[in-house]
Amino acid sequence: MKEDPTLPADARFETRAIHVGQDYRSETGAVIPPIYMTSTFETGNPTGFDYTRSGNPNFRNLQCTLASLENAKHCTVFASGLSAISAILFSLKAGDVILSEQQIYGCTYRIFEKVLRRFGVTIKYANLANSSNYGLIAQLKPALVWLESPTNPLLKILDIKALSAAAHSVGSIVAVDNTFASSLLQQPLDLGADLSLLSTTKYTNGHSDSLGGAVCTNSDEWQEKMIFAQKAIGLQPSPFDAWLISRGAKTEAVRMERHCSNALELAKRLEERKARKGRKSVRSVNYPFLTSHPQYKLAKKQMKAGGGMLLADFGLSYGDTLAFIRRLRLFTQAESLGGIESLVAHPASMTHASIPKETREAAGVTDGLVRFSVGIEHVEDLWEDIDRALAKK
Ligand SMILES: *Cc1c(COP(=O)(O)O)cnc(C)c1O
Protein backbone atom coordinates (compact mmCIF):
# COMPACT_ATOMS: atom_id res chain seq x y z
CA MET A 1 0.00 0.00 0.00
CA LYS A 2 1.23 3.46 -0.89
CA GLU A 3 2.15 5.71 2.03
CA ASP A 4 3.13 9.35 2.04
CA PRO A 5 6.96 9.18 1.86
CA THR A 6 7.26 12.49 3.71
CA LEU A 7 5.37 11.17 6.75
CA PRO A 8 7.59 10.50 9.80
CA ALA A 9 7.65 6.77 10.57
CA ASP A 10 6.49 7.36 14.15
CA ALA A 11 3.63 9.74 13.28
CA ARG A 12 0.73 9.36 15.70
CA PHE A 13 -2.95 8.38 15.15
CA GLU A 14 -4.18 11.96 14.64
CA THR A 15 -1.48 12.68 12.04
CA ARG A 16 -1.79 9.35 10.24
CA ALA A 17 -5.56 9.81 10.01
CA ILE A 18 -4.98 12.91 7.89
CA HIS A 19 -1.81 12.05 5.94
CA VAL A 20 -1.95 8.32 5.20
CA GLY A 21 -4.04 7.25 2.19
CA GLN A 22 -3.85 10.51 0.24
CA ASP A 23 -2.60 9.15 -3.08
CA TYR A 24 -2.43 11.02 -6.39
CA ARG A 25 -1.21 14.28 -4.93
CA SER A 26 2.11 14.00 -6.74
CA GLU A 27 0.42 13.61 -10.13
CA THR A 28 -2.19 16.34 -9.77
CA GLY A 29 -1.36 18.57 -6.80
CA ALA A 30 -4.86 18.08 -5.41
CA VAL A 31 -4.74 18.39 -1.60
CA ILE A 32 -7.87 16.26 -1.31
CA PRO A 33 -8.10 13.17 -3.54
CA PRO A 34 -10.87 13.22 -6.16
CA ILE A 35 -13.75 10.73 -6.27
CA TYR A 36 -13.13 8.09 -8.92
CA MET A 37 -16.66 7.53 -10.16
CA THR A 38 -15.66 4.96 -12.73
CA SER A 39 -16.87 1.40 -13.02
CA THR A 40 -13.94 0.26 -15.13
CA PHE A 41 -10.28 0.99 -16.01
CA GLU A 42 -8.36 0.73 -19.27
CA THR A 43 -6.74 -2.69 -19.64
CA GLY A 44 -3.00 -2.62 -19.14
CA ASN A 45 -2.93 0.66 -17.15
CA PRO A 46 0.03 0.89 -14.74
CA THR A 47 -2.06 1.12 -11.51
CA GLY A 48 -3.39 -2.41 -11.73
CA PHE A 49 -7.04 -1.35 -11.32
CA ASP A 50 -9.37 -3.13 -13.74
CA TYR A 51 -13.00 -3.00 -12.51
CA THR A 52 -14.39 -1.19 -9.45
CA ARG A 53 -15.91 -4.33 -7.89
CA SER A 54 -12.35 -5.52 -7.31
CA GLY A 55 -10.70 -2.20 -6.47
CA ASN A 56 -10.80 1.55 -6.95
CA PRO A 57 -8.42 4.38 -5.98
CA ASN A 58 -10.90 5.60 -3.33
CA PHE A 59 -11.00 2.12 -1.77
CA ARG A 60 -7.21 2.03 -1.75
CA ASN A 61 -6.98 5.41 -0.02
CA LEU A 62 -9.41 4.40 2.71
CA GLN A 63 -7.83 0.94 3.12
CA CYS A 64 -4.43 2.57 3.55
CA THR A 65 -5.74 4.98 6.19
CA LEU A 66 -7.65 2.35 8.19
CA ALA A 67 -4.78 -0.17 8.10
CA SER A 68 -2.55 2.53 9.54
CA LEU A 69 -5.07 3.47 12.26
CA GLU A 70 -5.59 -0.15 13.33
CA ASN A 71 -1.83 -0.92 13.20
CA ALA A 72 -2.63 -3.51 10.56
CA LYS A 73 -0.71 -4.75 7.57
CA HIS A 74 -3.87 -4.94 5.45
CA CYS A 75 -7.39 -3.59 5.24
CA THR A 76 -10.26 -4.29 2.84
CA VAL A 77 -13.32 -2.05 2.64
CA PHE A 78 -16.90 -3.14 2.07
CA ALA A 79 -20.34 -1.67 1.44
CA SER A 80 -21.43 -1.85 5.10
CA GLY A 81 -20.47 -3.35 8.41
CA LEU A 82 -22.70 -6.27 7.57
CA SER A 83 -20.91 -6.74 4.22
CA ALA A 84 -17.64 -6.92 6.17
CA ILE A 85 -19.21 -9.54 8.47
CA SER A 86 -20.42 -11.45 5.38
CA ALA A 87 -16.93 -11.39 3.88
CA ILE A 88 -15.55 -13.15 6.97
CA LEU A 89 -18.45 -15.60 7.28
CA PHE A 90 -18.38 -16.62 3.62
CA SER A 91 -14.73 -17.56 4.03
CA LEU A 92 -15.95 -20.50 6.17
CA LYS A 93 -17.22 -23.81 4.87
CA ALA A 94 -19.87 -26.40 5.75
CA GLY A 95 -18.92 -28.30 8.90
CA ASP A 96 -17.05 -25.36 10.47
CA VAL A 97 -17.91 -24.26 14.00
CA ILE A 98 -18.14 -20.68 15.25
CA LEU A 99 -17.95 -19.99 18.96
CA SER A 100 -19.51 -16.60 19.52
CA GLU A 101 -19.95 -14.31 22.48
CA GLN A 102 -23.65 -14.61 23.32
CA GLN A 103 -24.35 -10.88 23.56
CA ILE A 104 -23.66 -9.70 20.04
CA TYR A 105 -25.02 -7.15 17.61
CA GLY A 106 -28.53 -8.30 16.54
CA CYS A 107 -27.82 -8.41 12.79
CA THR A 108 -24.71 -10.54 13.37
CA TYR A 109 -26.90 -12.97 15.31
CA ARG A 110 -29.46 -12.90 12.49
CA ILE A 111 -26.94 -13.73 9.74
CA PHE A 112 -25.49 -16.52 11.92
CA GLU A 113 -28.91 -18.05 12.53
CA LYS A 114 -30.90 -17.30 9.37
CA VAL A 115 -28.19 -17.52 6.73
CA LEU A 116 -25.04 -19.29 7.86
CA ARG A 117 -26.81 -22.24 9.49
CA ARG A 118 -28.40 -23.04 6.11
CA PHE A 119 -24.89 -23.54 4.74
CA GLY A 120 -23.99 -26.14 7.34
CA VAL A 121 -22.01 -24.00 9.76
CA THR A 122 -22.58 -24.66 13.47
CA ILE A 123 -22.78 -21.67 15.80
CA LYS A 124 -22.39 -21.98 19.57
CA TYR A 125 -22.82 -19.11 22.02
CA ALA A 126 -21.30 -18.51 25.44
CA ASN A 127 -20.74 -15.72 27.91
CA LEU A 128 -17.10 -15.05 27.07
CA ALA A 129 -16.76 -12.39 29.76
CA ASN A 130 -16.66 -15.35 32.17
CA SER A 131 -13.22 -16.97 31.99
CA SER A 132 -14.62 -20.30 33.21
CA ASN A 133 -16.15 -20.56 29.71
CA TYR A 134 -12.77 -20.26 27.97
CA GLY A 135 -12.50 -24.06 28.18
CA LEU A 136 -15.17 -24.26 25.46
CA ILE A 137 -12.58 -23.07 22.96
CA ALA A 138 -10.34 -26.12 23.51
CA GLN A 139 -13.41 -28.34 23.59
CA LEU A 140 -15.00 -27.09 20.35
CA LYS A 141 -11.83 -26.11 18.47
CA PRO A 142 -13.90 -23.63 16.44
CA ALA A 143 -12.77 -22.34 13.04
CA LEU A 144 -13.72 -18.89 14.27
CA VAL A 145 -14.11 -17.24 17.66
CA TRP A 146 -16.43 -14.24 17.30
CA LEU A 147 -15.99 -11.37 19.74
CA GLU A 148 -17.47 -7.93 20.17
CA SER A 149 -16.18 -5.50 22.80
CA PRO A 150 -17.83 -3.40 24.09
CA THR A 151 -20.97 -5.30 23.10
CA ASN A 152 -24.00 -3.72 21.46
CA PRO A 153 -26.14 -2.72 23.32
CA LEU A 154 -25.14 -3.85 26.83
CA LEU A 155 -21.50 -2.63 26.86
CA LYS A 156 -19.98 -5.85 28.15
CA ILE A 157 -16.18 -5.94 27.84
CA LEU A 158 -14.36 -9.09 26.68
CA ASP A 159 -10.68 -9.80 27.35
CA ILE A 160 -9.44 -9.83 23.75
CA LYS A 161 -5.87 -10.71 24.72
CA ALA A 162 -6.76 -13.69 26.92
CA LEU A 163 -9.39 -14.99 24.49
CA SER A 164 -6.99 -14.66 21.53
CA ALA A 165 -4.34 -16.64 23.41
CA ALA A 166 -6.85 -19.38 24.24
CA ALA A 167 -8.06 -19.50 20.62
CA HIS A 168 -4.58 -19.58 19.13
CA SER A 169 -3.57 -22.47 21.36
CA VAL A 170 -6.02 -24.64 19.39
CA GLY A 171 -5.51 -22.94 16.01
CA SER A 172 -8.75 -20.92 15.96
CA ILE A 173 -9.06 -17.56 14.21
CA VAL A 174 -10.29 -14.62 16.30
CA ALA A 175 -12.49 -11.89 14.83
CA VAL A 176 -13.34 -8.81 16.88
CA ASP A 177 -16.14 -6.42 16.01
CA ASN A 178 -14.38 -3.17 16.96
CA THR A 179 -17.26 -0.88 15.97
CA PHE A 180 -18.33 0.25 19.46
CA ALA A 181 -14.78 0.88 20.63
CA SER A 182 -13.50 2.60 17.43
CA SER A 183 -10.00 2.40 15.98
CA LEU A 184 -8.81 5.24 18.19
CA LEU A 185 -9.70 3.58 21.48
CA GLN A 186 -8.87 -0.06 20.79
CA GLN A 187 -6.59 -1.93 18.42
CA PRO A 188 -7.69 -5.60 18.47
CA LEU A 189 -4.77 -6.84 16.33
CA ASP A 190 -2.28 -5.48 18.87
CA LEU A 191 -4.19 -7.46 21.52
CA GLY A 192 -3.74 -10.66 19.50
CA ALA A 193 -6.88 -10.88 17.35
CA ASP A 194 -6.55 -12.01 13.73
CA LEU A 195 -9.32 -9.90 12.25
CA SER A 196 -10.62 -6.51 13.36
CA LEU A 197 -13.94 -5.54 11.87
CA LEU A 198 -15.48 -2.08 11.69
CA SER A 199 -18.85 -0.79 10.67
CA THR A 200 -17.28 2.42 9.32
CA THR A 201 -20.86 3.74 9.17
CA LYS A 202 -20.39 4.58 12.85
CA TYR A 203 -17.37 6.33 14.40
CA THR A 204 -15.02 6.11 11.40
CA ASN A 205 -17.31 8.13 9.15
CA GLY A 206 -18.92 9.86 12.09
CA HIS A 207 -21.48 11.96 10.24
CA SER A 208 -24.38 9.52 9.68
CA ASP A 209 -24.30 10.16 5.93
CA SER A 210 -22.93 6.93 4.51
CA LEU A 211 -22.57 3.20 5.13
CA GLY A 212 -19.37 1.22 5.05
CA GLY A 213 -17.39 -1.61 6.59
CA ALA A 214 -13.80 -2.76 6.84
CA VAL A 215 -11.75 -5.77 7.89
CA CYS A 216 -8.15 -5.24 9.08
CA THR A 217 -5.63 -8.06 9.44
CA ASN A 218 -1.92 -8.83 9.59
CA SER A 219 -2.45 -12.18 7.88
CA ASP A 220 -1.62 -12.35 4.15
CA GLU A 221 -3.85 -15.41 3.84
CA TRP A 222 -6.89 -13.65 5.36
CA GLN A 223 -6.22 -10.54 3.31
CA GLU A 224 -6.46 -12.67 0.16
CA LYS A 225 -9.76 -14.06 1.41
CA MET A 226 -11.08 -10.55 2.04
CA ILE A 227 -10.09 -9.23 -1.40
CA PHE A 228 -11.61 -12.34 -2.93
CA ALA A 229 -14.87 -11.79 -1.00
CA GLN A 230 -14.99 -8.13 -2.03
CA LYS A 231 -14.99 -9.00 -5.72
CA ALA A 232 -16.39 -12.54 -5.84
CA ILE A 233 -19.39 -11.93 -3.57
CA GLY A 234 -19.89 -8.32 -4.67
CA LEU A 235 -19.47 -6.66 -1.27
CA GLN A 236 -17.66 -3.53 -2.46
CA PRO A 237 -18.68 0.02 -1.46
CA SER A 238 -19.25 2.87 -3.90
CA PRO A 239 -16.28 5.15 -4.56
CA PHE A 240 -18.31 8.09 -3.24
CA ASP A 241 -19.01 6.36 0.09
CA ALA A 242 -15.36 5.36 0.40
CA TRP A 243 -14.39 9.01 -0.21
CA LEU A 244 -16.87 10.25 2.43
CA ILE A 245 -15.54 7.76 4.97
CA SER A 246 -11.95 8.81 4.16
CA ARG A 247 -13.01 12.37 4.90
CA GLY A 248 -14.66 11.31 8.16
CA ALA A 249 -11.63 9.32 9.33
CA LYS A 250 -9.50 12.47 9.31
CA THR A 251 -11.43 13.88 12.25
CA GLU A 252 -11.99 10.62 14.12
CA ALA A 253 -9.57 11.47 16.91
CA VAL A 254 -11.03 14.88 17.78
CA ARG A 255 -14.58 13.61 17.47
CA MET A 256 -13.89 10.57 19.64
CA GLU A 257 -12.28 12.66 22.34
CA ARG A 258 -15.44 14.76 22.61
CA HIS A 259 -17.77 11.73 22.37
CA CYS A 260 -15.85 10.13 25.25
CA SER A 261 -15.60 13.19 27.49
CA ASN A 262 -19.30 14.00 27.00
CA ALA A 263 -20.39 10.40 27.67
CA LEU A 264 -18.20 10.10 30.77
CA GLU A 265 -19.54 13.36 32.18
CA LEU A 266 -23.16 12.36 31.60
CA ALA A 267 -22.46 8.92 33.09
CA LYS A 268 -20.98 10.49 36.24
CA ARG A 269 -23.89 12.89 36.67
CA LEU A 270 -26.44 10.10 36.19
CA GLU A 271 -24.61 8.03 38.76
CA GLU A 272 -24.68 10.91 41.26
CA ARG A 273 -28.40 11.16 40.65
CA LYS A 274 -28.75 7.44 41.31
CA ALA A 275 -27.16 7.85 44.74
CA ARG A 276 -29.61 10.66 45.60
CA LYS A 277 -32.82 8.81 44.64
CA GLY A 278 -36.16 10.66 44.77
CA ARG A 279 -37.75 12.43 41.82
CA LYS A 280 -35.95 12.22 38.48
CA SER A 281 -34.27 9.11 39.86
CA VAL A 282 -31.96 6.76 38.01
CA ARG A 283 -32.02 3.02 38.64
CA SER A 284 -28.79 2.08 36.89
CA VAL A 285 -26.07 3.54 34.72
CA ASN A 286 -23.69 1.54 32.56
CA TYR A 287 -20.52 3.01 31.06
CA PRO A 288 -17.20 1.14 30.70
CA PHE A 289 -15.12 3.86 32.38
CA LEU A 290 -17.30 4.16 35.50
CA THR A 291 -15.73 2.34 38.45
CA SER A 292 -19.14 0.65 38.94
CA HIS A 293 -18.87 -1.13 35.55
CA PRO A 294 -18.36 -4.87 36.21
CA GLN A 295 -15.32 -4.96 33.89
CA TYR A 296 -13.97 -1.49 34.68
CA LYS A 297 -10.38 -2.66 35.20
CA LEU A 298 -10.33 -4.61 31.94
CA ALA A 299 -11.92 -1.69 30.07
CA LYS A 300 -9.21 0.62 31.41
CA LYS A 301 -6.51 -1.80 30.33
CA GLN A 302 -7.92 -2.51 26.90
CA MET A 303 -9.36 0.85 25.80
CA LYS A 304 -7.92 4.36 25.77
CA ALA A 305 -11.27 5.87 26.84
CA GLY A 306 -14.79 4.66 27.57
CA GLY A 307 -16.37 5.46 24.19
CA GLY A 308 -19.49 7.40 23.28
CA MET A 309 -22.15 4.85 24.19
CA LEU A 310 -23.98 5.07 27.50
CA LEU A 311 -26.85 3.08 29.02
CA ALA A 312 -29.27 4.18 31.72
CA ASP A 313 -32.39 2.70 33.25
CA PHE A 314 -34.66 5.30 34.83
CA GLY A 315 -36.86 2.68 36.44
CA LEU A 316 -39.76 3.72 34.20
CA SER A 317 -42.36 1.48 32.58
CA TYR A 318 -42.22 0.67 28.85
CA GLY A 319 -44.66 3.49 28.01
CA ASP A 320 -43.09 6.06 30.36
CA THR A 321 -39.64 5.31 28.94
CA LEU A 322 -40.92 6.00 25.42
CA ALA A 323 -42.57 9.20 26.69
CA PHE A 324 -39.23 10.27 28.25
CA ILE A 325 -37.49 9.62 24.92
CA ARG A 326 -40.10 11.72 23.08
CA ARG A 327 -39.50 14.64 25.49
CA LEU A 328 -35.79 14.74 24.59
CA ARG A 329 -35.03 17.53 22.12
CA LEU A 330 -31.35 17.07 21.30
CA PHE A 331 -31.28 13.26 21.31
CA THR A 332 -33.12 11.99 18.23
CA GLN A 333 -34.70 8.56 18.57
CA ALA A 334 -33.07 6.46 15.86
CA GLU A 335 -31.14 3.28 15.19
CA SER A 336 -27.37 3.60 14.64
CA LEU A 337 -24.69 5.43 16.57
CA GLY A 338 -21.34 7.11 16.29
CA GLY A 339 -22.42 10.28 14.48
CA ILE A 340 -21.67 13.79 15.69
CA GLU A 341 -25.35 14.26 16.63
CA SER A 342 -26.74 12.61 19.76
CA LEU A 343 -29.14 9.73 19.25
CA VAL A 344 -31.23 7.72 21.66
CA ALA A 345 -32.62 4.21 21.32
CA HIS A 346 -35.04 2.07 23.32
CA PRO A 347 -33.77 -1.50 22.86
CA ALA A 348 -36.97 -3.10 24.23
CA SER A 349 -39.12 -1.58 21.45
CA MET A 350 -36.45 -1.31 18.74
CA THR A 351 -33.54 -3.78 18.39
CA HIS A 352 -35.01 -6.37 20.80
CA ALA A 353 -38.71 -5.89 19.99
CA SER A 354 -39.10 -9.38 18.53
CA ILE A 355 -37.66 -11.11 21.62
CA PRO A 356 -40.17 -12.20 24.33
CA LYS A 357 -40.12 -9.89 27.38
CA GLU A 358 -38.85 -12.56 29.80
CA THR A 359 -35.96 -13.63 27.57
CA ARG A 360 -35.00 -10.05 26.88
CA GLU A 361 -35.15 -9.02 30.56
CA ALA A 362 -33.01 -12.02 31.51
CA ALA A 363 -30.44 -10.75 29.02
CA GLY A 364 -30.52 -7.30 30.66
CA VAL A 365 -32.75 -5.48 28.17
CA THR A 366 -35.36 -4.10 30.57
CA ASP A 367 -38.36 -1.97 29.59
CA GLY A 368 -36.68 1.07 31.16
CA LEU A 369 -33.33 0.65 29.44
CA VAL A 370 -32.27 3.62 27.31
CA ARG A 371 -29.23 3.62 25.03
CA PHE A 372 -27.59 6.97 24.34
CA SER A 373 -25.18 7.55 21.46
CA VAL A 374 -23.66 10.68 22.95
CA GLY A 375 -22.80 13.24 20.27
CA ILE A 376 -20.30 16.07 20.28
CA GLU A 377 -22.71 18.88 21.23
CA HIS A 378 -21.96 20.93 24.37
CA VAL A 379 -22.24 18.62 27.35
CA GLU A 380 -24.28 21.13 29.40
CA ASP A 381 -26.93 21.28 26.66
CA LEU A 382 -27.09 17.47 26.59
CA TRP A 383 -27.38 17.27 30.38
CA GLU A 384 -30.11 19.93 30.48
CA ASP A 385 -32.00 18.00 27.81
CA ILE A 386 -31.95 14.77 29.86
CA ASP A 387 -32.72 16.61 33.10
CA ARG A 388 -35.69 18.45 31.59
CA ALA A 389 -37.08 15.31 29.97
CA LEU A 390 -36.85 13.48 33.32
CA ALA A 391 -38.67 16.37 35.05
CA LYS A 392 -41.49 15.80 32.50
CA LYS A 393 -41.18 19.31 31.10
C1 LIG B 1 -23.94 -1.11 13.09
C2 LIG B 1 -23.13 -2.26 13.49
C3 LIG B 1 -22.78 -3.25 12.57
C4 LIG B 1 -23.30 -3.28 11.15
O1 LIG B 1 -22.90 -2.19 10.40
P1 LIG B 1 -23.71 -1.63 9.14
O2 LIG B 1 -22.76 -0.61 8.60
O3 LIG B 1 -24.99 -1.06 9.67
O4 LIG B 1 -23.96 -2.76 8.22
C5 LIG B 1 -21.97 -4.28 13.00
N1 LIG B 1 -21.55 -4.35 14.27
C6 LIG B 1 -21.88 -3.43 15.19
C7 LIG B 1 -21.38 -3.57 16.59
C8 LIG B 1 -22.69 -2.35 14.85
O5 LIG B 1 -23.03 -1.44 15.78
The ligand as an SDF file (V2000), in Angstrom:
LIG
                    3D

 15 15  0  0  0  0  0  0  0  0999 V2000
  -23.9410   -1.1070   13.0910 C   0  0  0  0  0  0  0  0  0  0  0  0
  -23.1340   -2.2600   13.4930 C   0  0  0  0  0  0  0  0  0  0  0  0
  -22.7800   -3.2490   12.5690 C   0  0  0  0  0  0  0  0  0  0  0  0
  -23.2990   -3.2810   11.1490 C   0  0  0  0  0  0  0  0  0  0  0  0
  -22.8950   -2.1950   10.4040 O   0  0  0  0  0  0  0  0  0  0  0  0
  -23.7060   -1.6280    9.1420 P   0  0  0  0  0  0  0  0  0  0  0  0
  -22.7610   -0.6130    8.5960 O   0  0  0  0  0  0  0  0  0  0  0  0
  -24.9860   -1.0580    9.6740 O   0  0  0  0  0  0  0  0  0  0  0  0
  -23.9640   -2.7560    8.2220 O   0  0  0  0  0  0  0  0  0  0  0  0
  -21.9680   -4.2790   13.0020 C   0  0  0  0  0  0  0  0  0  0  0  0
  -21.5470   -4.3450   14.2730 N   0  0  0  0  0  0  0  0  0  0  0  0
  -21.8800   -3.4270   15.1920 C   0  0  0  0  0  0  0  0  0  0  0  0
  -21.3790   -3.5740   16.5940 C   0  0  0  0  0  0  0  0  0  0  0  0
  -22.6890   -2.3480   14.8510 C   0  0  0  0  0  0  0  0  0  0  0  0
  -23.0310   -1.4400   15.7760 O   0  0  0  0  0  0  0  0  0  0  0  0
  1  2  1  0
  2  3  1  0
  2 14  2  0
  3  4  1  0
  3 10  2  0
  4  5  1  0
  5  6  1  0
  6  7  2  0
  6  8  1  0
  6  9  1  0
 10 11  1  0
 11 12  2  0
 12 13  1  0
 12 14  1  0
 14 15  1  0
M  END
$$$$
